[in-house]
């Protein structure tokens, strides 16, 4: 991201914080710290497990049974932590939507779209209520459009994976010609 005055910022959470207004960033130092805490939670506790579980379903990554089982456990723990926190709250921090809600919701999108079917979701009543509240905000809908919750958990499809690998490999030039051999200079006599 490059600001109007030429400053560059890398990393999505830093950019989100920079472009957000005061309401989204929190109104006190405590709220600001809590927002950063939840943004970090999304990046460290949800995102790695989400990628491990969802990317094979999308054909982006090879399936690994043990890694996927571990990712499901990690998502279960993260959703339970959210569910416990949201038991008495509408939003993650304070009484209105903040960057914490936006970042965590965006991190959960692929899970709710591709693998968290109704059976998996049913234990997380508070998290589901919160997630559905967020994705139905007009500002969120303007970005993500109409969102459909997963009905049947996606599974790894070797054919889809092969097609994806072929598609990303097709952009590379294949080396069919051999590079010319270097010619050694003959010493002068």
DRENPA-3360 file (N, C-alpha, C; in nm, 2 decimals, always signed):
BEGIN
1 = XXXXXXXX = +0.08/-0.12/+0.00/+0.00/+0.00/+0.00/+0.09/+0.12/+0.00 ~ +0.06/+0.22/-0.09/+0.13/+0.35/-0.09/+0.03/+0.46/-0.06 ~ +0.06/+0.53/+0.05/-0.03/+0.64/+0.09/-0.02/+0.76/-0.01 ~ -0.11/+0.85/+0.00/-0.11/+0.97/-0.09/+0.02/+1.05/-0.08 ~ +0.08/+1.04/+0.04/+0.21/+1.12/+0.06/+0.33/+1.04/+0.04 ~ +0.31/+0.92/-0.03/+0.43/+0.84/-0.07/+0.48/+0.74/+0.03 ~ +0.42/+0.72/+0.15/+0.47/+0.62/+0.24/+0.42/+0.48/+0.20 ~ +0.50/+0.38/+0.22/+0.46/+0.25/+0.18/+0.44/+0.16/+0.31;
9 = XXXXXXXX = +0.34/+0.08/+0.30/+0.31/-0.01/+0.42/+0.28/-0.15/+0.36 ~ +0.34/-0.25/+0.42/+0.32/-0.38/+0.37/+0.25/-0.46/+0.49 ~ +0.18/-0.57/+0.45/+0.12/-0.66/+0.55/-0.03/-0.61/+0.57 ~ -0.12/-0.70/+0.54/-0.26/-0.66/+0.54/-0.32/-0.60/+0.66 ~ -0.28/-0.65/+0.78/-0.33/-0.59/+0.91/-0.28/-0.45/+0.93 ~ -0.15/-0.43/+0.90/-0.10/-0.29/+0.91/-0.17/-0.20/+0.82 ~ -0.20/-0.24/+0.70/-0.27/-0.16/+0.60/-0.41/-0.13/+0.65 ~ -0.48/-0.23/+0.70/-0.61/-0.22/+0.75/-0.62/-0.12/+0.87;
17 = XXXXXXXX = -0.52/-0.13/+0.96/-0.51/-0.04/+1.07/-0.49/+0.11/+1.02 ~ -0.41/+0.12/+0.92/-0.38/+0.26/+0.87/-0.50/+0.32/+0.81 ~ -0.57/+0.25/+0.72/-0.68/+0.30/+0.65/-0.81/+0.31/+0.73 ~ -0.82/+0.24/+0.85/-0.94/+0.24/+0.93/-0.96/+0.38/+1.00 ~ -1.08/+0.40/+1.04/-1.11/+0.52/+1.12/-1.10/+0.49/+1.27 ~ -1.11/+0.59/+1.35/-1.09/+0.57/+1.49/-1.19/+0.47/+1.55 ~ -1.31/+0.47/+1.50/-1.41/+0.37/+1.55/-1.37/+0.23/+1.53 ~ -1.31/+0.20/+1.41/-1.26/+0.07/+1.38/-1.14/+0.03/+1.46;
25 = XXXXXXXX = -1.05/+0.13/+1.49/-0.93/+0.11/+1.56/-0.94/+0.10/+1.71 ~ -1.06/+0.14/+1.77/-1.08/+0.13/+1.91/-1.07/+0.27/+1.97 ~ -1.15/+0.29/+2.08/-1.15/+0.43/+2.14/-1.06/+0.45/+2.26 ~ -1.00/+0.34/+2.31/-0.91/+0.35/+2.42/-0.79/+0.27/+2.39 ~ -0.68/+0.29/+2.47/-0.56/+0.21/+2.45/-0.59/+0.06/+2.48 ~ -0.68/+0.03/+2.57/-0.72/-0.11/+2.60/-0.79/-0.17/+2.48 ~ -0.88/-0.10/+2.42/-0.95/-0.15/+2.30/-0.86/-0.17/+2.19 ~ -0.77/-0.07/+2.17/-0.67/-0.09/+2.06/-0.58/-0.21/+2.08;
33 = XXXXXXXX = -0.54/-0.24/+2.20/-0.46/-0.36/+2.23/-0.54/-0.48/+2.21 ~ -0.67/-0.48/+2.25/-0.76/-0.60/+2.23/-0.78/-0.62/+2.08 ~ -0.80/-0.52/+2.00/-0.81/-0.53/+1.86/-0.69/-0.60/+1.80 ~ -0.57/-0.55/+1.83/-0.45/-0.61/+1.78/-0.44/-0.75/+1.83 ~ -0.48/-0.78/+1.95/-0.48/-0.92/+2.00/-0.56/-1.01/+1.91 ~ -0.68/-0.97/+1.87/-0.77/-1.05/+1.79/-0.72/-1.06/+1.64 ~ -0.66/-0.95/+1.60/-0.60/-0.96/+1.46/-0.48/-1.06/+1.46 ~ -0.40/-1.06/+1.56/-0.29/-1.16/+1.58/-0.35/-1.30/+1.59;
41 = XXXXXXXX = -0.46/-1.32/+1.67/-0.52/-1.44/+1.68/-0.56/-1.50/+1.55 ~ -0.62/-1.41/+1.46/-0.66/-1.46/+1.33/-0.54/-1.51/+1.25 ~ -0.43/-1.43/+1.26/-0.31/-1.47/+1.18/-0.24/-1.59/+1.23 ~ -0.24/-1.61/+1.36/-0.16/-1.72/+1.42/-0.24/-1.84/+1.45 ~ -0.36/-1.83/+1.49/-0.44/-1.94/+1.54/-0.54/-1.99/+1.43 ~ -0.59/-1.91/+1.35/-0.69/-1.95/+1.25/-0.63/-1.97/+1.11 ~ -0.55/-1.87/+1.06/-0.51/-1.87/+0.92/-0.42/-1.99/+0.88 ~ -0.32/-2.03/+0.96/-0.24/-2.15/+0.92/-0.33/-2.28/+0.91;
49 = XXXXXXXX = -0.41/-2.30/+1.01/-0.50/-2.42/+1.01/-0.60/-2.41/+0.89 ~ -0.65/-2.29/+0.87/-0.75/-2.28/+0.76/-0.68/-2.31/+0.63 ~ -0.56/-2.26/+0.60/-0.49/-2.29/+0.48/-0.47/-2.44/+0.46 ~ -0.42/-2.50/+0.57/-0.39/-2.64/+0.57/-0.52/-2.73/+0.54 ~ -0.63/-2.69/+0.59/-0.76/-2.76/+0.56/-0.82/-2.72/+0.43 ~ -0.83/-2.60/+0.40/-0.90/-2.55/+0.28/-0.83/-2.56/+0.15 ~ -0.70/-2.53/+0.15/-0.62/-2.53/+0.03/-0.63/-2.66/-0.05 ~ -0.61/-2.78/+0.02/-0.63/-2.90/-0.06/-0.77/-2.92/-0.12;
57 = XXXXXXXX = -0.87/-2.87/-0.05/-1.01/-2.88/-0.10/-1.02/-2.79/-0.23 ~ -0.95/-2.68/-0.23/-0.95/-2.59/-0.35/-0.86/-2.64/-0.46 ~ -0.77/-2.74/-0.43/-0.68/-2.79/-0.53/-0.55/-2.71/-0.53 ~ -0.53/-2.62/-0.44/-0.41/-2.54/-0.43/-0.29/-2.61/-0.37 ~ -0.32/-2.70/-0.29/-0.21/-2.77/-0.21/-0.24/-2.92/-0.20 ~ -0.14/-3.00/-0.19/-0.16/-3.15/-0.18/-0.22/-3.18/-0.05 ~ -0.30/-3.28/-0.04/-0.37/-3.33/+0.08/-0.27/-3.41/+0.17 ~ -0.27/-3.38/+0.30/-0.19/-3.46/+0.39/-0.29/-3.49/+0.51;
65 = XXXXXXXX = -0.32/-3.62/+0.52/-0.42/-3.66/+0.62/-0.38/-3.61/+0.76 ~ -0.26/-3.63/+0.81/-0.22/-3.59/+0.94/-0.23/-3.44/+0.96 ~ -0.18/-3.37/+0.86/-0.18/-3.22/+0.87/-0.33/-3.17/+0.87 ~ -0.41/-3.23/+0.79/-0.55/-3.19/+0.79/-0.62/-3.22/+0.92 ~ -0.60/-3.34/+0.98/-0.66/-3.37/+1.11/-0.61/-3.27/+1.22 ~ -0.49/-3.24/+1.21/-0.43/-3.14/+1.31/-0.50/-3.00/+1.29 ~ -0.52/-2.96/+1.16/-0.58/-2.84/+1.13/-0.72/-2.83/+1.18 ~ -0.80/-2.94/+1.16/-0.93/-2.95/+1.21/-0.94/-2.93/+1.37;
73 = XXXXXXXX = -0.84/-2.99/+1.44/-0.84/-2.97/+1.58/-0.81/-2.83/+1.62 ~ -0.71/-2.77/+1.54/-0.68/-2.63/+1.57/-0.79/-2.53/+1.54 ~ -0.87/-2.56/+1.44/-0.99/-2.48/+1.41/-1.09/-2.50/+1.52 ~ -1.11/-2.62/+1.56/-1.20/-2.65/+1.67/-1.17/-2.56/+1.79 ~ -1.04/-2.56/+1.83/-1.00/-2.48/+1.95/-1.02/-2.33/+1.92 ~ -0.99/-2.29/+1.81/-1.00/-2.14/+1.78/-1.15/-2.10/+1.78 ~ -1.24/-2.19/+1.72/-1.38/-2.16/+1.72/-1.44/-2.17/+1.86 ~ -1.39/-2.26/+1.94/-1.43/-2.27/+2.08/-1.39/-2.14/+2.16;
81 = XXXXXXXX = -1.27/-2.10/+2.14/-1.22/-1.97/+2.20/-1.31/-1.86/+2.16 ~ -1.34/-1.85/+2.04/-1.43/-1.74/+1.99/-1.57/-1.76/+2.05 ~ -1.62/-1.88/+2.05/-1.75/-1.90/+2.10/-1.76/-1.87/+2.25 ~ -1.66/-1.90/+2.33/-1.66/-1.87/+2.47/-1.66/-1.72/+2.49 ~ -1.58/-1.65/+2.41/-1.56/-1.50/+2.42/-1.69/-1.43/+2.38 ~ -1.76/-1.49/+2.28/-1.88/-1.42/+2.23/-2.01/-1.46/+2.31 ~ -2.00/-1.54/+2.41/-2.11/-1.59/+2.49/-2.19/-1.47/+2.54 ~ -2.12/-1.36/+2.59/-2.19/-1.25/+2.65/-2.16/-1.12/+2.57;
89 = XXXXXXXX = -2.11/-1.14/+2.44/-2.08/-1.02/+2.36/-2.14/-1.03/+2.22 ~ -2.16/-0.92/+2.16/-2.21/-0.91/+2.03/-2.09/-0.90/+1.93 ~ -1.99/-0.83/+1.97/-1.87/-0.81/+1.89/-1.74/-0.85/+1.98 ~ -1.63/-0.86/+1.91/-1.51/-0.91/+1.98/-1.46/-0.81/+2.08 ~ -1.47/-0.68/+2.04/-1.42/-0.57/+2.13/-1.52/-0.46/+2.13 ~ -1.56/-0.42/+2.25/-1.65/-0.31/+2.26/-1.79/-0.34/+2.22 ~ -1.87/-0.24/+2.19/-2.01/-0.25/+2.16/-2.04/-0.23/+2.01 ~ -1.94/-0.22/+1.93/-1.96/-0.20/+1.78/-1.85/-0.27/+1.70;
97 = XXXXXXXX = -1.88/-0.28/+1.58/-1.78/-0.35/+1.49/-1.65/-0.28/+1.49 ~ -1.54/-0.36/+1.50/-1.40/-0.30/+1.50/-1.32/-0.38/+1.40 ~ -1.20/-0.34/+1.38/-1.11/-0.42/+1.29/-1.09/-0.56/+1.34 ~ -1.11/-0.58/+1.47/-1.10/-0.72/+1.52/-1.20/-0.81/+1.45 ~ -1.33/-0.76/+1.45/-1.44/-0.84/+1.39/-1.41/-0.85/+1.24 ~ -1.37/-0.75/+1.17/-1.35/-0.75/+1.03/-1.24/-0.85/+0.99 ~ -1.12/-0.84/+1.06/-1.01/-0.93/+1.03/-1.04/-1.08/+1.06 ~ -1.10/-1.10/+1.17/-1.13/-1.24/+1.21/-1.24/-1.30/+1.12;
105 = XXXXXXXX = -1.34/-1.22/+1.08/-1.44/-1.27/+0.99/-1.38/-1.30/+0.85 ~ -1.29/-1.21/+0.80/-1.23/-1.24/+0.67/-1.14/-1.36/+0.68 ~ -1.08/-1.39/+0.79/-0.99/-1.51/+0.80/-1.08/-1.63/+0.81 ~ -1.20/-1.62/+0.85/-1.29/-1.74/+0.86/-1.37/-1.77/+0.73 ~ -1.37/-1.67/+0.64/-1.45/-1.69/+0.52/-1.44/-1.82/+0.45 ~ -1.31/-1.86/+0.42/-1.29/-1.98/+0.34/-1.34/-2.10/+0.42 ~ -1.32/-2.10/+0.55/-1.36/-2.21/+0.63/-1.51/-2.23/+0.62 ~ -1.59/-2.12/+0.65/-1.73/-2.12/+0.64/-1.79/-2.15/+0.51;
113 = XXXXXXXX = -1.71/-2.12/+0.40/-1.76/-2.14/+0.27/-1.73/-2.28/+0.22 ~ -1.62/-2.34/+0.26/-1.58/-2.46/+0.20/-1.58/-2.59/+0.28 ~ -1.56/-2.57/+0.42/-1.54/-2.70/+0.50/-1.63/-2.70/+0.62 ~ -1.67/-2.59/+0.68/-1.75/-2.59/+0.80/-1.89/-2.61/+0.77 ~ -1.93/-2.74/+0.75/-2.07/-2.77/+0.72/-2.15/-2.76/+0.85 ~ -2.28/-2.77/+0.84/-2.37/-2.75/+0.95/-2.34/-2.84/+1.07 ~ -2.30/-2.96/+1.04/-2.26/-3.05/+1.15/-2.14/-3.00/+1.23 ~ -2.04/-2.95/+1.16/-1.92/-2.90/+1.23/-1.95/-2.77/+1.30;
121 = XXXXXXXX = -2.04/-2.69/+1.24/-2.07/-2.55/+1.30/-2.16/-2.56/+1.42 ~ -2.24/-2.66/+1.43/-2.35/-2.66/+1.53/-2.30/-2.64/+1.67 ~ -2.18/-2.67/+1.71/-2.13/-2.65/+1.85/-2.10/-2.50/+1.88 ~ -2.09/-2.42/+1.77/-2.04/-2.28/+1.79/-2.15/-2.18/+1.77 ~ -2.25/-2.19/+1.85/-2.37/-2.10/+1.83/-2.33/-1.95/+1.83 ~ -2.25/-1.91/+1.93/-2.22/-1.77/+1.94/-2.13/-1.73/+1.83 ~ -2.04/-1.81/+1.79/-1.95/-1.77/+1.68/-2.03/-1.76/+1.55 ~ -2.12/-1.86/+1.53/-2.20/-1.85/+1.41/-2.29/-1.73/+1.40;
129 = XXXXXXXX = -2.35/-1.69/+1.52/-2.43/-1.57/+1.52/-2.35/-1.45/+1.49 ~ -2.24/-1.44/+1.55/-2.15/-1.33/+1.52/-2.10/-1.32/+1.38 ~ -2.06/-1.44/+1.32/-2.01/-1.44/+1.18/-2.13/-1.40/+1.09 ~ -2.24/-1.45/+1.11/-2.36/-1.42/+1.02/-2.39/-1.27/+1.03 ~ -2.39/-1.22/+1.15/-2.41/-1.08/+1.17/-2.31/-0.99/+1.09 ~ -2.18/-1.03/+1.10/-2.08/-0.96/+1.02/-2.10/-0.97/+0.87 ~ -2.12/-1.09/+0.82/-2.12/-1.10/+0.67/-2.25/-1.04/+0.61 ~ -2.35/-1.01/+0.70/-2.47/-0.95/+0.65/-2.47/-0.80/+0.67;
137 = XXXXXXXX = -2.36/-0.74/+0.71/-2.35/-0.59/+0.71/-2.34/-0.54/+0.57 ~ -2.40/-0.43/+0.54/-2.40/-0.38/+0.40/-2.26/-0.35/+0.35 ~ -2.17/-0.30/+0.44/-2.04/-0.27/+0.40/-1.96/-0.40/+0.37 ~ -1.99/-0.51/+0.44/-1.92/-0.64/+0.41/-1.98/-0.70/+0.28 ~ -2.11/-0.69/+0.27/-2.17/-0.75/+0.15/-2.12/-0.68/+0.02 ~ -2.09/-0.55/+0.04/-2.04/-0.47/-0.08/-1.91/-0.52/-0.13 ~ -1.83/-0.59/-0.04/-1.70/-0.64/-0.07/-1.71/-0.79/-0.11 ~ -1.78/-0.87/-0.03/-1.78/-1.01/-0.05/-1.90/-1.06/-0.13;
145 = XXXXXXXX = -2.00/-0.98/-0.14/-2.13/-1.02/-0.21/-2.21/-1.11/-0.12 ~ -2.31/-1.18/-0.18/-2.39/-1.27/-0.10/-2.30/-1.39/-0.07 ~ -2.31/-1.43/+0.06/-2.22/-1.54/+0.11/-2.31/-1.66/+0.14 ~ -2.27/-1.77/+0.09/-2.34/-1.90/+0.12/-2.26/-1.99/+0.21 ~ -2.32/-2.02/+0.32/-2.25/-2.11/+0.42/-2.24/-2.25/+0.36 ~ -2.13/-2.32/+0.39/-2.10/-2.45/+0.34/-2.22/-2.55/+0.39 ~ -2.26/-2.62/+0.29/-2.37/-2.73/+0.32/-2.30/-2.86/+0.33 ~ -2.20/-2.89/+0.25/-2.13/-3.02/+0.25/-1.98/-2.99/+0.25;
153 = XXXXXXXX = -1.91/-3.04/+0.35/-1.77/-3.01/+0.36/-1.69/-3.06/+0.23 ~ -1.62/-2.97/+0.17/-1.54/-3.01/+0.06/-1.43/-3.11/+0.09 ~ -1.39/-3.18/-0.01/-1.29/-3.28/+0.01/-1.18/-3.27/-0.10 ~ -1.07/-3.32/-0.07/-0.96/-3.32/-0.17/-0.99/-3.39/-0.29 ~ -0.97/-3.33/-0.41/-0.99/-3.40/-0.54/-0.86/-3.40/-0.61 ~ -0.80/-3.52/-0.63/-0.67/-3.52/-0.70/-0.67/-3.46/-0.84 ~ -0.78/-3.48/-0.91/-0.80/-3.42/-1.04/-0.79/-3.27/-1.04 ~ -0.86/-3.21/-0.94/-0.86/-3.06/-0.93/-0.72/-3.01/-0.90;
161 = XXXXXXXX = -0.65/-3.09/-0.81/-0.52/-3.05/-0.77/-0.43/-3.06/-0.90 ~ -0.44/-3.16/-0.98/-0.36/-3.18/-1.10/-0.39/-3.07/-1.20 ~ -0.51/-3.03/-1.21/-0.55/-2.92/-1.30/-0.49/-2.79/-1.26 ~ -0.50/-2.76/-1.13/-0.44/-2.64/-1.07/-0.29/-2.63/-1.10 ~ -0.23/-2.74/-1.07/-0.08/-2.75/-1.09/-0.04/-2.73/-1.23 ~ -0.12/-2.79/-1.32/-0.10/-2.77/-1.47/-0.12/-2.62/-1.51 ~ -0.22/-2.56/-1.45/-0.26/-2.42/-1.48/-0.15/-2.33/-1.44 ~ -0.09/-2.35/-1.32/+0.01/-2.26/-1.27/+0.15/-2.29/-1.34;
169 = XXXXXXXX = +0.16/-2.41/-1.39/+0.28/-2.45/-1.46/+0.28/-2.41/-1.60 ~ +0.16/-2.38/-1.66/+0.15/-2.35/-1.80/+0.20/-2.21/-1.83 ~ +0.22/-2.13/-1.72/+0.27/-1.99/-1.74/+0.42/-1.98/-1.75 ~ +0.48/-2.09/-1.72/+0.63/-2.09/-1.73/+0.68/-2.14/-1.86 ~ +0.78/-2.07/-1.91/+0.84/-2.11/-2.04/+0.92/-2.24/-2.02 ~ +0.89/-2.34/-2.10/+0.97/-2.46/-2.09/+1.10/-2.45/-2.17 ~ +1.20/-2.49/-2.11/+1.33/-2.48/-2.17/+1.35/-2.60/-2.27 ~ +1.34/-2.57/-2.39/+1.36/-2.68/-2.49/+1.49/-2.67/-2.56;
177 = XXXXXXXX = +1.55/-2.55/-2.56/+1.68/-2.53/-2.62/+1.79/-2.54/-2.52 ~ +1.90/-2.60/-2.56/+2.01/-2.60/-2.47/+2.08/-2.47/-2.48 ~ +2.14/-2.42/-2.37/+2.21/-2.30/-2.37/+2.34/-2.33/-2.44 ~ +2.39/-2.23/-2.52/+2.52/-2.25/-2.59/+2.63/-2.27/-2.49 ~ +2.72/-2.35/-2.53/+2.84/-2.38/-2.45/+2.93/-2.26/-2.45 ~ +2.99/-2.24/-2.34/+3.09/-2.13/-2.33/+3.21/-2.17/-2.41 ~ +3.27/-2.08/-2.48/+3.39/-2.11/-2.56/+3.50/-2.05/-2.48 ~ +3.60/-2.14/-2.46/+3.72/-2.10/-2.39/+3.81/-2.02/-2.49;
185 = XXXXX = +3.86/-1.91/-2.44/+3.95/-1.83/-2.52/+4.08/-1.91/-2.53 ~ +4.14/-1.91/-2.65/+4.27/-1.97/-2.67/+4.38/-1.87/-2.62 ~ +4.47/-1.92/-2.55/+4.58/-1.83/-2.51/+4.66/-1.78/-2.63 ~ +4.70/-1.65/-2.62/+4.78/-1.60/-2.74/+4.92/-1.65/-2.73 ~ +4.98/-1.67/-2.85/+5.11/-1.72/-2.86/+5.21/-1.61/-2.87;
% end
